[in-house]
Structures are given as structure tokens and as C-alpha cells.
Amino acid sequence: MRHIEKSFGENSLWMIWGSLVYAATQWLVIVVLARLGTPEDIGLFTLASALSVPMLALSQLSLRQVFITDAANRYDFSDFVILRCGTTAIACLTVVLLGVVLGYRDEPLAAIIAVGIGRGFESISDIYYAPLHKKNRLDVVSVLLMIRGILGVFLVSLTFATTRSIGLASAAFAVACALATAVAHMQSTRVDLWRRTNRRGRWTSRYLTSLAARGLPLGAAQLLVSVNGNMPRYVLERFGGATLLGQYAVLEHFVAAGSLVVNSIGQAATPRLAASHAENDGRQFWTLTVRVLLLASIVGIAGLTLAITYGGQLVLSIYGPGFSLAIAAFPYVMVAALFAFLSSVLGYAMTARSVFIAQIPLFIAVAFVNGLVGFSFVHDWGISGAVAGTIAASIVQLFASAAILASSHGPHRYGRRRK
């Protein structure tokens, strides 16, 4: 089958729809667990993701982005697949060991192992998307993303409804991810880039080591971002166990809806920001940045208003009376989301200016603040205390990002070559 490249506009629309459907399926999984189970069930499922996602984020080494930007075709696609499979296997083993070392047993450990394996299959799917992405066939990637989400919500819901076991439901999640990975593999092999070879089918450790070194800084950055995003989960699980974590987890999906909108706007604005930076047009760069910040503010303020006005009704009507503890923390979660949305916009602006290295110490500092404040206040404020860490971290990230951007004026800073 010959893949016909799609335009930028078509690809953007397809990815928005794919992201919307996938986000909706992830939310439906939580709703099903809430309606048929308990906050503890959601907490265990959320904890399993919180422990596995950072390890897998590091193991990905952003190889999909590296492949897409490898214009010189220095590496075979088989190099990327071999390396991704190897690092994913190490990450999954690390997740299992982490679960054992942290003292989890029986069903919680089973959930951690199963979700870790499922996330591992998701990681392998991601590299199979790369040839399609490079061929500008994001419509196919979007459909594959939808298939993965629909398979997941169907199998997890069916399994949990019949067994009421979060361990078996997590295993069903892993099966869904494995099936989706098989479909992604079949689609990727239909793209010519899979069959292209620069070294007559041979691979060596030298190429794999070089490829890993190239992706390691990006993988480390993704690890830090993931740890920061999951910090409230770690704080709440350590303080109140899976039940309190489950109360918090149902609120995260309201934030995810806003993040989807803000990220779509940021991704659309990034090429124009990059062009303005390349042309040394600071006025245009900052004008567009401020416009995107205003749009992100509107999304965040709308979410905060919704939480204050109808938060209790939304939580009880969607998830049920068992999640009443989450109501009081809802406005604080949306305050954290507002600052996080603004910070993410400045993140896109830094990326457009090729500010990469400076983001590593920034993410380290942000994660430290998040954990320090969260653990300091969770004992007195519960969920709201853990969220206080996210608010503090997002404020630090916002002002630090603004300072980095202000100091990176001109096209010759942070790695751009002087002409």
C-alpha cells in the first residue's frame, strides 16, 4: 500500500482528533473503575502508571524525534527498533524491581507489573509510529492511537466488570497495548523507510551506542518532566495510601482536558515562533508568545471557575459519592493547572529558541520544589497539601522559564551558530 503524504493542516486536525479520542478513552477507564470499584482500585492503577511512566520516558530516549530529524539517514530504522526494544525491556525490569523494593505484594505488585508491561508495549508502538510520522502520515498514527485507546477501555472495562480485580484489569490493559503494538508494527512495515538500509542489513554496537548517546539528553529531560508530573501521586501514596491517591486521580482528568487544548495551541504556534526567532524578529516572537499565554490563561481560568462553581456536582455525578474527599481539593488542582498551562507555553517558546540545555536544571529544581512543598503540607492538608507542591513548582517554573527566555534574546544564544 502506497502512503500519500498529508498536508500540515490535515496532519494537525488528525492528531487533534486522535488525541481527543485517546484522552477520552483514558478518562473512561477511570470512570469505569470509579463506578464499579473503589478509590483504592483507582489509586492502585494510578500508582502503577506513576511508577512505570518515568522509567519508560527515560528509556524512550526520544528516539521517535531523533528518527524524524535524521535527515542524513545516518541510522537504519532497525537500529531504532532494536535499541527501543532493549531499553524498554530494561525499563520494565526496573519497574518490577522498584515495586518489589518498595514493598508492594500480591495484587498491588501484580498491577504494577502488568501496567509496566503495558506501558512498555506503548513505548514500542511509539517507535513504530516514527516511519509514518516521517512520511507525514499522522492520520495513520492518529487512527492507531484511537485503536489503542478503544482496545484499552474495552478490555479493561470488561475484565474489571466481570472480576472486580484491579490486577486482572491491569493485565487486560497490557493485552490491549500488545495488540495495538502488533497493529502498529504491521502498518509501519508498509512504509518504505522500514526497508531502507545504509549498511546492507548489518548493525553494530557502535551505531547503537551512538544513537543512545544522541537521545540520552532528551530522555533525561522527559524523565524529569514525568517525575514532576507524578510527584503529587508519590506524595499522596506515601502519606495516605492508594485510597487517598485514588481520590486525587479522578481530578487529574479535568486538567488533562485543558492540557490537550493548551498543547494543541502551543504546537501550532511553535513553527511561527521558531521562524520569528530565526529572523531575529523579537517583537513578533513576544507578541505571539503573549497571545498564546492569554489563550492559555483563558483555558485555565475557565477550568478554575468551573471547579469553584460546579466542582462538587461534577465529581459526584461523574464518579459517585465515594469520591467526596476530592471536592475540596478541586479548585486548588485547577489553580495548579493554570500555572502549569502558562509554564508549558513558555516551554514551547524555549523550544522554538532552541533552549534545551537550560531546561535540565530547571526541571530538576521544579521537581525538588514540588516534592519538598508537597511532603511538607500533605500531613496537615491532605490532597490540597500535595497539590500545594504542584502550585509552588509551577510558579517557580513559570518565572524561571520567563527569566531564561528573557536572557536568550537574539538568534545566537543557546546553541545557535553565529553566521
C-alpha positions in Angstrom: 0.0 0.0 0.0 1.4 3.4 -1.0 1.2 6.1 1.6 0.3 9.5 0.3 1.7 12.3 2.4 -0.8 14.6 4.1 -0.6 18.4 4.4 0.3 20.2 7.6 -3.3 21.2 8.2 -4.6 17.7 7.6 -2.0 16.2 9.9 -2.8 18.7 12.6 -6.5 18.0 12.5 -6.0 14.3 12.6 -3.6 14.5 15.6 -6.1 16.7 17.5 -8.9 14.2 16.9 -6.7 11.2 17.7 -5.5 12.9 21.0 -9.1 13.8 21.9 -10.3 10.2 21.4 -7.3 8.7 23.2 -7.8 11.1 26.2 -11.5 10.3 26.3 -10.7 6.6 26.5 -8.2 7.1 29.3 -10.8 9.1 31.2 -13.5 6.4 30.6 -11.2 3.8 32.2 -11.1 5.9 35.4 -14.9 6.4 35.3 -15.5 2.7 34.9 -13.1 1.9 37.8 -14.8 4.6 39.9 -18.3 3.4 39.2 -17.6 -0.3 39.6 -14.8 -0.2 42.2 -13.4 1.9 44.9 -11.0 4.8 45.3 -8.3 2.3 46.2 -8.7 0.5 42.9 -8.1 3.8 41.0 -5.3 4.5 43.3 -3.5 1.2 42.6 -4.0 1.7 38.8 -2.7 5.3 39.0 0.2 4.2 41.2 1.2 1.6 38.7 1.4 4.2 36.0 3.2 6.7 38.2 6.0 4.1 38.9 6.3 2.9 35.3 6.0 6.0 33.2 9.1 7.9 34.3 11.3 4.8 33.7 9.8 4.3 30.3 10.1 8.0 29.5 13.9 7.8 30.1 14.2 4.5 28.1 12.5 6.0 25.1 15.4 8.4 24.6 13.1 10.4 22.4 14.1 8.1 19.5 11.0 8.9 17.5 12.1 12.5 17.4 15.6 11.5 16.6 14.5 9.3 13.7 12.2 12.0 12.3 15.0 14.6 12.3 17.7 12.2 10.9 17.6 13.8 7.5 21.0 12.3 6.5 19.7 8.8 7.2 22.7 8.0 9.3 20.9 5.2 11.1 18.7 2.4 9.9 15.2 2.2 11.3 16.2 -1.3 12.6 18.7 0.4 14.8 15.9 2.4 16.4 13.7 -0.7 16.9 16.5 -2.8 18.4 17.5 0.0 20.8 13.9 0.8 21.8 13.1 -2.8 22.5 16.3 -3.2 24.5 15.8 -0.1 26.6 12.2 -0.9 27.1 13.0 -4.4 28.5 15.5 -2.8 30.9 12.9 -0.2 32.0 10.2 -2.9 32.5 12.6 -5.0 34.6 13.4 -1.8 36.6 9.7 -1.2 37.3 9.3 -4.7 38.6 12.3 -4.4 40.9 11.1 -1.0 42.0 7.8 -2.4 43.0 9.4 -5.2 45.0 11.9 -2.9 46.7 9.1 -0.5 47.7 7.4 -3.4 49.5 4.4 -4.0 47.3 3.0 -7.5 47.2 0.1 -9.5 45.9 -2.4 -7.5 43.8 -0.7 -4.1 44.0 2.5 -5.7 42.7 0.6 -7.6 40.0 -0.9 -4.2 38.9 2.5 -2.5 38.8 4.0 -5.4 36.7 1.1 -5.5 34.3 0.8 -1.8 33.8 4.6 -1.6 33.4 4.4 -4.2 30.7 1.5 -2.4 29.0 3.4 0.9 29.1 6.4 -0.9 27.6 4.3 -2.0 24.7 3.1 1.6 24.3 6.7 2.6 24.1 7.4 0.1 21.3 4.3 1.3 19.5 5.7 4.8 19.6 8.8 3.9 17.7 6.7 2.1 15.1 4.8 5.4 14.6 8.1 7.0 13.5 8.3 5.9 9.8 4.6 7.0 9.4 5.4 10.3 11.1 8.4 10.9 8.9 6.3 10.3 5.8 3.8 12.9 7.1 1.1 10.2 7.7 -0.1 11.4 11.0 -3.6 10.4 10.0 -2.5 6.8 10.3 -0.7 7.5 13.6 -3.9 9.1 14.9 -6.0 6.1 13.9 -3.5 3.8 15.6 -3.7 5.9 18.7 -7.5 5.7 18.7 -7.4 1.9 18.3 -5.0 1.6 21.3 -7.3 3.7 23.4 -10.5 1.9 22.4 -9.0 -1.5 22.9 -7.8 -0.5 26.3 -11.1 0.9 27.6 -13.0 -2.1 26.2 -10.8 -4.8 27.7 -10.1 -3.1 31.0 -13.8 -2.4 31.5 -14.9 -5.9 30.5 -12.3 -7.5 32.7 -13.0 -5.3 35.8 -16.8 -5.6 35.4 -16.6 -9.4 35.5 -13.8 -9.9 38.0 -13.6 -6.7 40.2 -9.8 -7.4 40.2 -7.5 -4.4 39.5 -4.7 -6.9 39.0 -6.6 -8.7 36.2 -7.8 -5.4 34.8 -4.2 -4.2 34.6 -3.3 -7.4 32.8 -6.1 -6.7 30.3 -4.6 -3.2 29.8 -1.3 -4.9 28.9 -3.0 -7.2 26.4 -4.7 -4.2 24.8 -1.4 -2.5 24.4 0.3 -5.6 23.0 -2.5 -5.9 20.4 -2.2 -2.3 19.4 1.6 -2.7 19.1 1.1 -5.6 16.7 -1.2 -3.4 14.5 1.3 -0.5 14.6 4.1 -2.9 13.6 2.1 -4.1 10.6 1.4 -0.5 9.5 5.0 0.6 9.9 6.3 -2.2 7.7 4.2 -0.9 4.8 6.4 2.3 4.7 9.5 2.3 2.6 11.6 3.7 5.4 11.4 0.4 7.3 13.1 -1.4 4.4 15.7 1.3 3.8 19.2 0.2 4.8 22.6 2.0 4.8 24.7 -0.9 6.0 23.2 -3.8 4.0 21.2 -5.1 6.9 24.0 -5.1 9.4 24.0 -3.4 12.8 26.8 -3.0 15.3 27.1 -1.9 18.9 28.9 1.2 17.7 25.8 2.5 15.9 23.5 1.7 18.8 25.8 3.4 21.3 26.0 6.5 19.2 22.2 6.5 18.8 21.7 6.1 22.5 24.1 8.9 23.3 22.3 11.2 20.9 18.9 10.5 22.6 20.0 10.4 26.2 19.7 14.2 27.0 16.2 14.3 25.6 15.3 11.1 27.5 16.7 12.6 30.7 14.6 15.7 30.2 11.5 13.6 29.7 12.3 11.6 32.9 12.4 14.8 34.9 9.1 16.1 33.3 7.4 12.8 34.2 8.7 12.7 37.7 7.5 16.3 38.3 4.1 15.5 36.9 3.8 12.4 39.1 5.1 14.0 42.2 1.6 14.5 43.9 0.9 10.8 43.3 4.1 9.8 45.1 3.4 12.2 48.0 -0.2 11.1 48.4 0.5 7.4 48.1 3.2 7.6 50.7 1.0 9.6 53.1 -2.4 8.2 52.6 -2.0 5.0 50.5 -3.9 4.0 47.4 -7.3 5.2 48.6 -6.2 8.9 49.0 -4.3 8.7 45.7 -7.5 7.5 44.0 -9.4 10.5 45.3 -6.8 12.8 43.7 -6.5 10.8 40.5 -10.1 11.5 39.4 -9.4 15.2 39.4 -6.4 14.9 37.0 -8.5 14.2 34.0 -10.2 17.6 34.3 -6.7 19.0 34.0 -5.9 16.7 31.1 -8.7 18.2 29.0 -7.3 21.7 29.4 -3.8 20.5 28.8 -4.9 19.0 25.5 -6.2 22.4 24.3 -3.2 24.3 25.5 -0.7 21.8 24.0 -2.6 21.9 20.6 -2.3 25.7 20.6 1.4 25.6 21.7 2.3 23.0 19.0 0.5 25.1 16.3 2.4 28.2 17.4 5.8 26.7 17.7 6.7 26.8 13.9 5.8 30.5 13.8 7.8 31.2 17.0 10.8 29.4 15.6 10.5 31.4 12.3 10.3 34.7 14.2 13.4 33.7 16.2 15.3 32.7 13.1 14.5 36.0 11.5 15.6 37.8 14.7 12.1 39.4 14.9 11.9 39.7 18.7 8.7 41.8 18.5 6.8 39.2 16.6 8.2 36.4 18.8 7.0 38.1 22.0 3.7 39.2 20.5 2.8 35.7 19.6 4.1 34.3 22.9 1.9 36.8 24.8 -1.2 35.8 22.7 -0.7 32.2 23.4 -0.2 33.0 27.1 -3.5 34.8 27.1 -5.3 31.9 25.4 -3.8 29.5 28.0 -4.9 31.9 30.7 -8.5 31.8 29.4 -8.4 27.9 29.4 -7.0 27.9 33.0 -9.4 30.5 34.4 -12.4 28.7 32.8 -11.3 25.5 34.5 -10.9 27.2 37.8 -14.3 28.9 37.5 -15.9 25.5 36.7 -14.2 23.9 39.7 -15.3 26.6 42.1 -18.9 26.8 40.7 -19.8 23.3 39.8 -16.9 21.2 41.1 -18.8 19.2 43.7 -21.6 18.4 41.3 -19.2 17.3 38.6 -17.2 15.0 40.9 -20.3 13.4 42.5 -22.3 13.0 39.3 -19.4 11.5 37.2 -17.6 9.4 39.8 -20.1 8.9 42.6 -20.4 9.7 46.3 -17.3 7.7 47.2 -15.1 10.5 45.9 -16.4 13.3 48.1 -12.9 13.9 49.6 -11.7 15.2 46.2 -14.2 18.0 46.1 -12.4 20.4 48.5 -9.1 20.0 46.5 -10.7 20.6 43.1 -10.1 24.4 43.0 -6.5 24.0 44.1 -5.9 21.4 41.4 -7.2 23.9 38.8 -5.0 26.7 40.3 -2.0 24.4 39.8 -3.3 23.7 36.2 -3.5 27.4 35.4 0.2 28.0 36.3 1.2 24.7 34.6 -0.6 25.8 31.4 1.3 29.1 31.4 4.6 27.4 32.1 4.0 24.9 29.2 3.6 27.9 26.8 6.9 29.3 27.8 8.3 25.8 27.3 7.2 25.8 23.7 8.8 29.3 23.4 12.1 28.0 24.8 12.0 25.0 22.4 11.4 27.4 19.5 14.5 29.3 20.5 16.5 26.0 20.8 16.9 26.5 24.5 17.4 22.8 25.6 20.3 22.5 28.0 19.0 25.2 30.3 15.8 23.2 30.8 17.5 20.3 32.5 18.5 22.2 35.7 15.1 23.9 35.6 13.3 20.6 35.6 15.5 19.4 38.5 14.7 22.4 40.6 11.0 22.3 39.8 10.8 18.6 40.8 12.7 19.3 44.0 10.3 22.2 45.0 7.3 20.0 44.1 8.4 17.2 46.4 9.6 19.4 49.2 6.4 21.5 49.5 4.1 18.5 48.9 5.6 16.4 51.6 5.7 19.4 54.0 2.0 20.2 53.7 0.3 16.8 53.0 0.2 15.9 56.6 -2.0 18.9 57.5 -3.9 19.5 54.3 -4.2 16.1 52.7 -4.8 16.2 48.9 -4.7 20.0 48.9 -1.2 19.8 50.6 0.2 17.6 47.9 -1.3 20.0 45.2 0.4 22.9 47.0 3.6 21.4 45.9 2.5 21.4 42.3 1.3 25.0 42.6 4.7 26.1 44.1 6.6 24.1 41.4 4.5 25.6 38.6 5.1 29.1 39.8 8.9 28.5 40.0 8.8 27.0 36.5 6.8 29.9 35.2 9.1 32.7 36.4 12.3 30.7 35.8 11.2 30.0 32.2 10.4 33.7 31.7 13.9 34.6 33.0 15.6 32.1 30.7 13.7 33.4 27.7 14.5 37.0 28.6 18.2 36.1 28.7 18.2 34.2 25.5 17.3 37.1 23.2 18.6 37.0 19.7 19.2 34.0 17.4 22.7 33.3 18.5 22.1 32.1 22.1 21.8 28.6 23.5 23.4 26.6 20.7 22.5 28.6 17.6 25.5 29.1 15.4 26.7 32.6 14.5 26.9 33.3 10.9 
